[in-house]
Amino acid sequence: MPSLNIFKIGGSLFTSESYYKNVKTLLHQYQDDVNILICGGGLPVQQIRQFQKQFNLSDAECHHNSMLAMDRNTRHLCEHLKVSISETWHQLISQIKQAPATPRWFGFAVTQFVLEQDPQLPPPRLPESWNTTSDSIAARIASLLKARLIVAKSTSPTSNNLSLLANQGYVDNHFPVAAASISSVTFVDLLD
């Protein structure tokens, strides 16, 4: 029986010249599993943070727009890898159930899940603020699906302590809560 993995691919990695090569190398290591890809928002989310200060936007509005940037990056990566993307939670569950024992890859656009499904599911729910970024969204999904979580970033972590990593800004503030029930969380430096 193949394992189920959630891959959170850092949005900042999109600026690297070796981005696609490094992502493919990472994914190849899990080719016998069922794998779901979620990308971070990267540069567009940094711009949203600046716009919030400049135009006094609400956290909820910025949170929503950040997820749209994440989904755009996930679609872009999936197009490049020539893999499908699930747009809804129900579609994602269906794809997981249909996944064969052979390699299976697909992306997940998270906006609909976070806005509509997450509030209806058991806690801990995702806060609509900067305390929740793509790291916690991926962790929430991995927790609900009882999947392993692989977080690819542009630097290595300084510790395995999730609270310390949140305090250092390596992951968002909600991540230790969102990842608390995940049996396997792995951080990968994709630029290494």
C-alpha positions as CSV (number, residue, x, y, z in Angstrom):
1,M,0.0,0.0,0.0
2,P,1.5,3.3,-1.0
3,S,2.0,6.1,1.5
4,L,0.1,9.4,1.3
5,N,2.2,12.5,1.3
6,I,1.5,16.2,1.3
7,F,4.2,18.3,-0.3
8,K,4.3,22.0,0.5
9,I,6.7,23.6,-2.0
10,G,7.8,27.0,-0.8
11,G,6.7,29.9,-3.0
12,S,10.1,31.6,-2.6
13,L,11.7,28.7,-4.5
14,F,10.0,29.9,-7.7
15,T,12.7,32.5,-8.2
16,S,15.5,29.8,-8.3
17,E,16.9,28.8,-11.6
18,S,17.0,25.2,-10.5
19,Y,13.4,25.2,-9.2
20,Y,11.9,22.6,-11.6
21,K,14.9,20.3,-11.5
22,N,15.1,20.4,-7.7
23,V,11.3,19.7,-7.4
24,K,11.5,16.8,-9.8
25,T,14.5,15.3,-7.9
26,L,12.6,15.6,-4.6
27,L,9.4,14.1,-6.0
28,H,11.3,11.2,-7.7
29,Q,12.2,10.0,-4.2
30,Y,8.5,9.4,-3.5
31,Q,7.5,8.0,-6.8
32,D,5.8,4.9,-5.3
33,D,3.5,7.0,-3.1
34,V,0.3,9.0,-3.6
35,N,1.5,12.6,-3.5
36,I,-0.4,15.9,-3.2
37,L,1.4,19.2,-4.2
38,I,0.6,22.5,-2.5
39,C,2.7,25.6,-3.3
40,G,3.4,28.7,-1.2
41,G,2.5,32.1,-2.5
42,G,6.0,33.5,-2.8
43,L,6.6,37.0,-4.1
44,P,2.9,37.8,-4.7
45,V,2.2,37.2,-1.0
46,Q,5.1,39.5,0.0
47,Q,3.5,42.2,-2.1
48,I,0.1,41.5,-0.4
49,R,1.9,42.1,3.0
50,Q,3.2,45.5,1.7
51,F,-0.3,46.4,0.3
52,Q,-1.9,45.7,3.6
53,K,0.4,48.2,5.3
54,Q,0.0,50.7,2.5
55,F,-3.8,50.4,2.0
56,N,-4.9,49.2,5.5
57,L,-6.3,45.9,4.2
58,S,-7.9,43.4,6.7
59,D,-6.1,40.2,7.6
60,A,-9.0,38.2,6.2
61,E,-8.8,39.9,2.8
62,C,-5.0,39.4,2.7
63,H,-5.4,35.8,3.8
64,H,-7.9,35.2,0.9
65,N,-5.7,36.9,-1.7
66,S,-2.6,34.9,-0.4
67,M,-4.4,31.7,-1.0
68,L,-5.3,32.7,-4.5
69,A,-1.6,33.3,-5.1
70,M,-0.8,29.9,-3.7
71,D,-3.3,28.3,-6.0
72,R,-1.9,30.1,-9.0
73,N,1.6,28.8,-8.1
74,T,0.3,25.3,-7.6
75,R,-1.5,25.4,-11.0
76,H,1.7,26.6,-12.6
77,L,3.8,23.8,-11.1
78,C,1.2,21.2,-12.0
79,E,1.1,22.4,-15.6
80,H,4.8,22.2,-15.8
81,L,4.8,18.7,-14.4
82,K,1.8,17.7,-16.5
83,V,-0.3,16.5,-13.5
84,S,-3.9,17.2,-12.7
85,I,-5.1,19.5,-9.9
86,S,-8.0,19.1,-7.5
87,E,-10.1,22.2,-7.0
88,T,-12.3,21.1,-4.2
89,W,-11.9,19.0,-1.0
90,H,-14.4,16.4,-2.3
91,Q,-12.5,16.1,-5.6
92,L,-9.3,15.7,-3.6
93,I,-10.7,12.9,-1.5
94,S,-12.1,11.2,-4.7
95,Q,-8.7,11.4,-6.4
96,I,-7.0,9.9,-3.3
97,K,-9.5,7.0,-3.2
98,Q,-9.0,6.3,-7.0
99,A,-5.2,6.5,-6.8
100,P,-3.6,3.3,-8.0
101,A,-0.6,1.6,-6.4
102,T,1.6,3.0,-9.2
103,P,3.0,6.6,-8.9
104,R,0.2,9.2,-8.5
105,W,0.8,13.0,-8.4
106,F,-1.7,15.8,-8.3
107,G,-2.0,19.3,-7.0
108,F,-4.5,20.8,-4.7
109,A,-5.9,24.4,-4.9
110,V,-6.6,25.3,-1.3
111,T,-8.8,28.4,-1.4
112,Q,-12.2,26.6,-1.5
113,F,-11.1,24.1,1.2
114,V,-9.9,26.9,3.6
115,L,-13.0,29.1,3.1
116,E,-15.7,26.5,2.9
117,Q,-14.6,23.1,4.2
118,D,-12.2,23.9,7.0
119,P,-14.8,25.7,9.2
120,Q,-17.0,22.6,9.1
121,L,-14.3,20.1,10.0
122,P,-13.0,19.2,13.5
123,P,-10.6,21.7,15.1
124,P,-8.0,23.1,15.2
125,R,-9.2,25.4,12.4
126,L,-7.1,27.7,10.4
127,P,-7.1,31.4,11.6
128,E,-7.7,34.0,9.0
129,S,-4.5,35.9,9.6
130,W,-0.8,36.0,9.0
131,N,-0.5,33.4,11.7
132,T,-1.6,31.0,9.0
133,T,0.4,30.6,5.8
134,S,0.9,27.8,3.3
135,D,2.9,25.9,5.9
136,S,-0.1,25.6,8.3
137,I,-2.6,25.0,5.4
138,A,-0.5,22.1,4.2
139,A,-0.2,20.8,7.8
140,R,-3.9,21.0,8.3
141,I,-4.6,19.0,5.2
142,A,-1.9,16.4,6.1
143,S,-3.4,16.1,9.6
144,L,-7.0,15.6,8.3
145,L,-5.8,13.0,5.7
146,K,-3.4,11.3,8.2
147,A,-0.6,11.9,5.6
148,R,3.1,12.6,5.9
149,L,4.1,16.2,5.4
150,I,7.2,17.2,3.4
151,V,7.9,20.9,3.6
152,A,10.3,22.1,0.9
153,K,11.9,25.5,1.6
154,S,14.9,27.6,0.5
155,T,16.8,27.1,3.7
156,S,17.4,24.3,6.3
157,P,15.7,24.4,9.7
158,T,17.8,25.1,12.7
159,S,15.8,22.6,14.9
160,N,13.2,19.9,14.9
161,N,11.2,21.8,17.5
162,L,8.2,23.3,15.8
163,S,7.5,26.0,18.4
164,L,11.1,27.2,18.1
165,L,10.9,27.2,14.3
166,A,7.7,29.3,14.5
167,N,9.4,31.7,16.9
168,Q,12.3,32.0,14.4
169,G,9.8,32.7,11.5
170,Y,10.9,29.5,9.6
171,V,7.2,28.4,9.7
172,D,4.2,30.4,10.6
173,N,2.9,30.8,14.2
174,H,0.0,28.4,13.8
175,F,2.1,25.6,12.4
176,P,2.9,23.9,15.7
177,V,-0.8,23.5,16.4
178,A,-1.7,22.5,12.8
179,A,1.1,19.9,12.7
180,A,0.7,18.5,16.2
181,S,-1.0,15.3,15.2
182,I,1.1,14.6,12.1
183,S,3.2,11.5,12.5
184,S,5.9,12.5,10.1
185,V,7.0,16.1,9.3
186,T,10.1,16.5,7.1
187,F,11.8,19.7,6.2
188,V,13.8,19.8,3.0
189,D,16.2,22.5,1.8
190,L,15.4,22.5,-1.9
191,L,18.3,24.9,-2.7
192,D,20.9,22.8,-1.0
